[in-house]
Amino acid sequence: MTTIILKPHKEESLKRFHPWVFSGAIARIVLDAAHKAAAPEEGELVCVESANSETLGVGHWQVGSIAVRILEFGLAELPADFWEQRVRAAYQVRESLGLVRKDNDTFRLIHGEGDWLPGLIVDVYADTAVVQAHSVGMHVFREAIAEAIVAVVPQVKNVYYKSDDTLPFKAAIEGEKTGWLVKKTECSEDSEFWSTENGLEFRIDWLKGQKTGFFVDQRENRALVERYAAGKEVLNMFCYTGGFSLYALRGGAKRVDSVDVSQKAIDLVNANVAHNFPKAKNHTAVTADAFDYLTAQKNAGRTFDLIILDPPAFAKHRDAVKNALRGYQRINAKAIEMIRPGGILFTFSCSQAVDKEAFRLAVFSAAASVGRKVRILHQLHQPQDHPINIYHPEGEYLKGLVLYIE
Ligand code: SAH
């Protein structure tokens, strides 16, 4: 195997279990005899050593500023049953947290660095797991990963691979980036897939939908909306497949309006509401841009008791943070203005580059700009099946505030 030798003292973060080796930390590369090219191939396993020849771990080689992502610390090679071991450890956590139940067969099985598997995301929807590789290394091992999932998770019979949008776009990649890795039930890409979260059934469309087809990360926050919804007029902005809307309806909301710019998302919200609440007459779904919609509603003099704002990441990179904060401030100001006295705002940011203090400051500025008295009732975050590796704080991304607006 190829060995990556670090510069003196560059082993310290690895010894604290931070899983990345930056290219600037590398002193030299000793290629194994099998290599024809002058550098390791993207995605291959490499062993990392300190300047004093201490074995630090084994991981995937990458082209870019993060050169290696460690899979196993302290060993020079992966154990033969590595994938099964790791997937089993992740599954046991979900099971012990009570996420695997008859009325809840939807959960994130693998959350990248948070499950010691950098570059890998796996969401489970009833009998199907959807796998996303964010690194060429994970792509190379996709079949072993799929086999391990089926061996470990009793409910999973099929594994679908969806990595066309997540693999590094410049990388030379062999093999398909999408398609079935395992398929044991009678289904095809045209089948309807349904999955249950806390007793509510959602249609999951990972083929045409965003990410792996569903935002599992809002489960606990949706359950909190259910607790606040009774008798309220609710507006669910950026609703996607209507997660928050369904919980609000079950919680006894008087009325729920769902808004998203994507027609496909709105079709799914309507299907999900019709499936779970066939008699509901108090739900409306609108295809519209959020900013335009809020402006139009305000001009029409509408107000709400409870608004949910769950926009897509406004900042995908560090250099976009300033604009993102302005975006959060604008949209929150618009929402706060339309909340009746004594109403509630659930507001979120899923931009990893915007930390919770910066987000809170943007919401503070929004509240101040519209001159309302605002108190924080809850500070929300990503759920327990999206764990944050304490040595890899970059894994923290979702934050939210529940505000009481006077
Ligand atoms: N709250 C959702 C997830 C939201 S994801 C859930 O619980 O599942 C963000 C959503 O915002 C996506 O569905 C996307 O289509 C939508 N979106 C993006 N830009 C938008 C805009 N300008 N106006 C309205 N919706 C938008």
Residues whose N, C-alpha, C, O or C-beta is under 5 A from the ligand:
A	BS01	SAH	F215 Q218 F238 C239 Y240 T241 G243 F244 V259 D260 V261 S262 A265 A288 D289 A290 D310 P311 P312
